[in-house]
Amino acid sequence: MSPARSMGRVLVVAGSDSGGGAGIEADIKTISYFGAYAATAITALTAQNTTGVQDIQEIPAAFVGQCMRAVLGDIGADCIKTGMLSNSDIINEVAAVIGEMAAEIPLVIDPVMQATEGNELLGREAAKTLKSTLVPLATLITPNLPEAEFLADIAIENPEDMLRAARIIRGLGARAVLVTGGHLPGDEIVDVLVYQDGEQRFARSRIQSNNTHGTGCTLASAIAAQISQGAEMGAAIQKAQDYVRAAIEAAPGFGDGIGPIGHNLLPQK
């Protein structure tokens, strides 16, 4: 295998964040940090900063599909990662391209439904389309608590509920489900993984920080980068969580709202 191929190639299908803290911008920074190659199919342009999303311009679904086909037909991919998919037409197009050209390529889904600041990024009908069309194709899906509650259709109040939700979501067809627990109160954050090798909990102390914009995008992209390089699931998740934690601690402190994390302010691994 040539060095270019062994580095891992990740095709990211997601929205752009003009503030640079989340979305495609966070994905590229993260994937590059892990030494993998990032290609993109942008689903939406967002005018946003640390205080929230001011406007969204959606990309036509057919063009998103064209971008995916252009990358897959030439550069190729060792993993596909999806983030903000914006509407049902785009979700259906992404699923169609995967079925056509990428059925055997690992798929990591970050089921983005809201921005960190609370702005809605995926309507309820589109979320239903995601649940029925794309989730069954997932190698791994990484919902936060509100996303997991929607996908599993249960209330989540503790780590046991998180495990139950993960089992339900895996029952939709996803091969692995990582439910992240940052929305639960307490000094400890617990994430839970349900996959073919069993169930696993990841616990860590909470960092008190207002700089957490883009952590979900970053976590999923860090996992996708490692999967593209052949890493085992549990180890990839642990290393991704360590990276997100270090990036929060290295946050530059920009903006008046929920600030970006320090993707590129860490020593190279």
C-alpha positions as CSV (number, residue, x, y, z in Angstrom):
1,M,0.0,0.0,0.0
2,S,1.3,3.4,-0.9
3,P,1.9,6.1,1.8
4,A,-0.9,8.2,0.3
5,R,-3.4,5.3,0.7
6,S,-2.2,4.2,4.1
7,M,-2.9,7.7,5.6
8,G,-6.7,7.1,5.3
9,R,-9.2,9.0,3.2
10,V,-12.4,10.5,4.8
11,L,-15.2,11.9,2.7
12,V,-17.2,14.3,4.9
13,V,-20.8,15.2,3.9
14,A,-21.8,18.1,6.1
15,G,-22.6,21.8,6.4
16,S,-20.1,24.7,6.6
17,D,-19.7,26.8,9.7
18,S,-18.6,30.3,8.8
19,G,-17.3,30.7,12.4
20,G,-14.9,27.8,11.8
21,G,-15.7,25.9,15.1
22,A,-18.0,23.2,13.8
23,G,-19.2,21.6,10.6
24,I,-16.9,21.0,7.6
25,E,-14.3,23.4,9.1
26,A,-14.0,21.4,12.3
27,D,-14.0,18.1,10.3
28,I,-11.1,19.1,8.1
29,K,-9.0,20.3,11.1
30,T,-9.7,17.1,13.0
31,I,-9.1,14.7,10.2
32,S,-5.9,16.5,9.3
33,Y,-4.7,16.3,12.9
34,F,-5.0,12.6,12.8
35,G,-3.0,12.3,9.6
36,A,-5.8,11.4,7.4
37,Y,-7.0,13.0,4.1
38,A,-10.3,15.0,4.1
39,A,-12.5,15.4,1.1
40,T,-15.9,17.1,1.3
41,A,-19.5,17.3,-0.1
42,I,-21.0,20.4,1.5
43,T,-24.7,20.3,2.2
44,A,-25.4,23.8,3.5
45,L,-23.7,27.1,4.1
46,T,-24.4,28.6,7.5
47,A,-23.9,32.2,8.6
48,Q,-23.0,31.7,12.3
49,N,-20.6,32.6,15.1
50,T,-20.3,31.8,18.7
51,T,-23.7,33.3,19.6
52,G,-25.8,31.3,17.1
53,V,-26.8,30.7,13.5
54,Q,-28.1,33.7,11.7
55,D,-28.9,32.1,8.3
56,I,-28.7,28.9,6.3
57,Q,-28.4,28.4,2.6
58,E,-29.0,24.8,1.6
59,I,-27.2,23.2,-1.3
60,P,-29.3,21.4,-3.9
61,A,-29.4,17.7,-3.2
62,A,-28.4,16.7,-6.7
63,F,-25.2,18.8,-6.4
64,V,-24.3,17.2,-3.0
65,G,-24.6,13.8,-4.8
66,Q,-22.5,15.0,-7.7
67,C,-19.8,16.1,-5.2
68,M,-19.9,12.7,-3.5
69,R,-19.7,10.8,-6.9
70,A,-16.8,13.0,-8.0
71,V,-14.8,12.2,-4.9
72,L,-15.7,8.5,-4.7
73,G,-15.1,7.9,-8.4
74,D,-11.5,9.3,-8.4
75,I,-9.9,9.9,-5.0
76,G,-12.0,7.2,-3.2
77,A,-12.7,7.0,0.5
78,D,-11.8,4.6,3.4
79,C,-14.6,6.1,5.6
80,I,-17.6,8.4,5.0
81,K,-18.7,10.8,7.8
82,T,-21.9,12.7,7.7
83,G,-22.9,15.7,9.8
84,M,-25.5,18.3,9.1
85,L,-27.7,17.0,6.2
86,S,-30.3,19.8,6.3
87,N,-33.3,18.2,4.6
88,S,-34.9,14.9,3.4
89,D,-33.9,15.4,-0.2
90,I,-30.2,15.5,0.7
91,I,-30.5,12.6,3.1
92,N,-32.1,10.5,0.4
93,E,-29.5,11.5,-2.1
94,V,-26.7,10.6,0.3
95,A,-28.2,7.2,0.9
96,A,-28.6,6.7,-2.8
97,V,-24.9,7.5,-3.6
98,I,-23.8,5.2,-0.7
99,G,-25.9,2.4,-2.1
100,E,-24.6,3.0,-5.6
101,M,-20.8,3.5,-4.9
102,A,-20.0,3.1,-1.3
103,A,-22.0,0.2,0.3
104,E,-18.8,-1.4,1.6
105,I,-17.2,1.8,3.0
106,P,-17.6,2.4,6.7
107,L,-20.1,5.1,7.5
108,V,-19.9,7.3,10.6
109,I,-23.1,9.4,11.2
110,D,-23.2,12.4,13.5
111,P,-27.0,12.9,13.4
112,V,-26.8,16.7,13.7
113,M,-30.2,18.1,14.6
114,Q,-29.3,21.3,16.6
115,A,-26.3,23.6,16.9
116,T,-24.6,23.8,20.2
117,E,-26.4,27.1,20.8
118,G,-29.8,25.5,20.3
119,N,-30.6,26.5,16.7
120,E,-32.5,23.8,14.7
121,L,-30.4,22.4,11.9
122,L,-32.7,19.5,10.9
123,G,-36.5,19.6,10.9
124,R,-38.6,16.8,12.4
125,E,-39.6,15.3,9.0
126,A,-36.0,15.2,7.8
127,A,-35.0,13.7,11.1
128,K,-37.5,10.9,10.5
129,T,-36.0,10.4,7.0
130,L,-32.5,10.1,8.6
131,K,-33.8,7.6,11.1
132,S,-35.5,5.4,8.4
133,T,-33.0,5.8,5.5
134,L,-29.5,6.5,6.7
135,V,-29.3,5.1,10.2
136,P,-29.6,1.5,9.0
137,L,-26.5,2.0,6.8
138,A,-24.3,3.3,9.7
139,T,-21.1,1.6,10.9
140,L,-21.3,4.0,13.8
141,I,-23.8,6.7,14.9
142,T,-22.9,9.2,17.6
143,P,-26.0,10.9,18.9
144,N,-26.0,13.2,21.9
145,L,-28.8,12.9,24.4
146,P,-31.5,14.9,22.6
147,E,-30.7,13.1,19.3
148,A,-30.7,9.7,21.0
149,E,-34.1,10.5,22.6
150,F,-35.6,11.3,19.2
151,L,-34.0,8.2,17.5
152,A,-35.0,5.8,20.3
153,D,-38.2,7.6,21.2
154,I,-37.5,7.4,24.9
155,A,-36.6,9.9,27.7
156,I,-33.0,9.7,28.9
157,E,-32.2,10.7,32.5
158,N,-29.2,8.5,33.4
159,P,-26.5,6.3,31.9
160,E,-28.8,3.2,32.1
161,D,-31.4,5.1,29.9
162,M,-28.5,5.9,27.5
163,L,-27.7,2.2,27.2
164,R,-31.3,1.4,26.6
165,A,-31.5,4.1,23.9
166,A,-28.3,2.8,22.3
167,R,-29.7,-0.7,22.1
168,I,-32.9,0.6,20.5
169,I,-31.0,2.6,17.9
170,R,-28.8,-0.4,17.1
171,G,-32.0,-2.3,16.5
172,L,-32.7,0.2,13.7
173,G,-29.8,-1.3,11.8
174,A,-26.7,0.7,12.9
175,R,-23.8,-1.7,13.6
176,A,-22.6,0.5,16.5
177,V,-24.1,3.3,18.6
178,L,-22.2,5.7,20.8
179,V,-24.5,7.9,22.9
180,T,-22.7,10.9,24.4
181,G,-23.7,12.0,27.8
182,G,-22.6,15.6,28.0
183,H,-26.1,16.9,28.4
184,L,-26.6,15.0,31.7
185,P,-25.8,17.0,34.9
186,G,-23.0,16.1,37.2
187,D,-19.2,16.3,37.5
188,E,-18.7,13.1,35.5
189,I,-19.6,12.6,31.8
190,V,-20.4,9.1,30.7
191,D,-20.6,8.0,27.1
192,V,-22.0,4.5,26.2
193,L,-21.1,2.3,23.2
194,V,-23.2,-0.7,22.1
195,Y,-21.7,-2.7,19.3
196,Q,-21.0,-6.2,18.1
197,D,-18.4,-6.8,20.7
198,G,-20.7,-5.9,23.5
199,E,-21.3,-2.8,25.6
200,Q,-18.7,-0.3,26.9
201,R,-18.8,2.8,29.1
202,F,-16.4,5.7,28.8
203,A,-16.3,8.0,31.9
204,R,-14.3,11.2,32.4
205,S,-14.5,14.3,34.7
206,R,-16.4,17.3,33.3
207,I,-14.4,20.3,32.2
208,Q,-16.1,23.5,33.2
209,S,-15.8,25.5,29.9
210,N,-17.9,27.8,27.7
211,N,-15.8,26.7,24.7
212,T,-17.5,23.6,23.5
213,H,-18.8,24.6,20.1
214,G,-18.2,21.8,17.6
215,T,-17.4,19.0,20.0
216,G,-19.9,16.6,18.4
217,C,-18.6,17.2,14.9
218,T,-15.0,16.9,16.2
219,L,-15.6,13.6,18.0
220,A,-17.2,11.9,15.1
221,S,-14.5,13.1,12.7
222,A,-11.7,12.0,15.0
223,I,-13.3,8.5,15.1
224,A,-13.8,8.5,11.3
225,A,-10.2,9.4,10.7
226,Q,-9.0,6.5,12.7
227,I,-11.5,4.1,11.2
228,S,-10.1,5.1,7.8
229,Q,-6.7,4.0,9.0
230,G,-7.9,0.7,10.3
231,A,-8.3,1.4,14.0
232,E,-10.5,-0.8,16.2
233,M,-13.7,0.9,17.3
234,G,-13.2,1.1,21.1
235,A,-9.7,2.4,20.8
236,A,-10.7,4.9,18.2
237,I,-13.4,6.3,20.4
238,Q,-11.1,6.6,23.4
239,K,-8.4,8.4,21.5
240,A,-11.1,10.7,19.9
241,Q,-12.5,11.6,23.4
242,D,-9.0,12.4,24.6
243,Y,-8.5,14.7,21.6
244,V,-11.8,16.5,22.2
245,R,-10.9,17.0,25.9
246,A,-7.5,18.4,25.1
247,A,-8.9,20.7,22.4
248,I,-11.4,22.1,24.9
249,E,-8.6,22.8,27.3
250,A,-6.7,24.4,24.5
251,A,-9.6,26.6,23.3
252,P,-8.5,30.1,22.1
253,G,-11.4,31.8,23.9
254,F,-12.8,33.5,20.8
255,G,-16.2,35.1,20.7
256,D,-18.9,36.3,23.1
257,G,-20.9,33.1,23.1
258,I,-20.1,29.3,23.1
259,G,-16.5,29.5,21.7
260,P,-14.7,27.1,19.4
261,I,-12.3,24.4,20.7
262,G,-8.6,24.4,19.9
263,H,-8.4,21.9,17.1
264,N,-5.0,23.0,15.9
265,L,-3.6,24.3,19.1
266,L,-2.4,20.9,20.3
267,P,1.0,19.3,19.7
268,Q,0.9,17.0,16.7
269,K,0.3,13.4,17.8
